[in-house]
Amino acid sequence: MKNTELRIGNFLNDYTGKLCKVRGVNKNGISAPRVDGSAMAQPNRPIKLTEEWLIKFGATYTQSRLMLDNFGFMDKELANNTYRHYPTLKRIEYVHQLQNFYFAWNNEELETKKGYP
């Protein structure tokens, strides 16, 4: 994962698996403190997009498919364990990719539901 793939607000994991949120990006690196406020570690791992994450972002089931408002359906592709966005057919593997694509699609941030980080 390259720094150029990241935007402020993207979620990542540090090397221990703790959740971090990007607060700054520049040519020298990223600033992404842990969400729980504990000691900082270098965030360096993308988070695999899962059904659990889609639900944290507010996706709901419609006709046995996960639907994100103002975005479209997210269907799981079992062959490669990624999600595909309909209507564009774009494959999305990581949480930060979904956040970035959602922003490009809607010109607004993808926020987690209340009670999630």
VOGU-3710 file (C-alpha; in Angstrom, 3 decimals, decimal comma):
1> mkntelrign> 0,000/0,000/0,000  1,371/3,401/-1,008  0,802/6,695/0,813  -0,695/8,046/-2,409  -3,609/5,586/-2,013  -4,644/7,157/1,279  -6,819/10,094/2,249  -7,512/11,739/5,585  -10,181/9,686/7,340  -9,153/6,306/5,891
11> flndytgklc> -9,077/3,400/8,336  -5,968/1,188/8,600  -4,536/-1,312/11,063  -1,149/-1,043/12,712  1,213/-4,008/12,838  -0,581/-5,371/15,936  -4,011/-5,207/14,297  -5,218/-2,131/16,212  -7,502/0,227/14,298  -6,000/3,549/13,173
21> kvrgvnkngi> -7,508/6,513/11,325  -5,464/8,655/8,935  -5,151/12,265/10,148  -2,480/13,449/7,720  -0,669/12,358/4,551  2,519/13,834/3,091  5,547/12,759/1,076  7,329/11,534/4,221  4,546/9,287/5,495  1,210/9,272/7,207
31> saprvdgsam> -0,118/10,260/10,591  -2,718/7,788/11,797  -3,214/7,477/15,544  -5,046/4,534/17,039  -8,783/5,055/17,310  -8,848/3,809/20,914  -6,302/6,463/21,941  -3,697/3,963/23,135  -0,004/4,242/22,289  0,736/4,919/18,647
41> aqpnrpiklt> 2,276/2,389/16,315  3,090/2,684/12,637  -0,115/2,095/10,653  0,833/-0,041/7,713  -1,822/-2,612/6,986  -4,929/-2,177/4,888  -8,127/-3,606/6,367  -9,845/-6,321/4,365  -13,369/-5,268/3,375  -15,871/-7,575/5,056
51> eewlikfgat> -19,622/-7,730/5,525  -19,045/-6,466/9,075  -17,325/-3,321/7,755  -20,060/-2,717/5,192  -22,650/-2,863/7,982  -20,536/-0,437/10,074  -20,797/1,957/7,125  -24,574/1,600/7,109  -25,142/-1,053/4,447  -28,433/-2,899/4,732
61> ytqsrlmldn> -29,788/-6,026/3,094  -32,089/-5,509/0,134  -33,126/-8,576/-1,854  -30,259/-10,594/-0,282  -27,721/-7,953/-1,381  -25,903/-5,357/0,677  -26,925/-1,829/-0,289  -25,177/1,414/0,668  -27,384/4,490/0,320  -26,383/6,836/-2,520
71> fgfmdkelan> -23,872/4,262/-3,748  -25,394/1,022/-4,978  -25,110/-2,670/-4,243  -22,018/-4,422/-2,899  -21,997/-8,090/-3,906  -19,431/-10,535/-2,571  -17,440/-12,449/-5,130  -16,683/-15,790/-3,552  -13,960/-16,719/-6,026  -11,569/-13,977/-4,886
81> ntyrhyptlk> -13,179/-12,880/-1,598  -13,677/-9,276/-2,705  -16,763/-7,122/-3,097  -17,996/-5,776/-6,406  -19,835/-2,491/-6,689  -22,885/-2,386/-8,919  -23,512/-0,565/-11,229  -19,798/0,082/-11,980  -18,541/-3,520/-11,471  -15,473/-2,155/-9,661
91> rieyvhqlqn> -13,832/-4,708/-7,357  -13,028/-3,431/-3,883  -10,792/-5,421/-1,556  -9,940/-3,015/1,279  -11,805/-0,564/3,516  -9,730/2,455/2,416  -10,520/1,657/-1,239  -14,245/1,686/-0,451  -13,890/4,973/1,434  -12,006/6,580/-1,474
101> fyfawnneel> -14,364/5,243/-4,154  -17,430/6,324/-2,171  -15,980/9,840/-1,893  -15,294/9,962/-5,634  -18,824/8,682/-6,359  -20,743/10,966/-3,949  -18,350/13,836/-3,202  -18,843/13,174/0,507  -17,136/11,055/3,123  -18,347/7,553/3,936
111> etkkgyp> -19,095/7,708/7,652  -19,505/4,828/10,059  -22,811/4,457/11,881  -23,132/5,797/15,395  -21,429/3,543/17,910  -18,589/2,587/15,575  -15,213/4,320/15,360
//
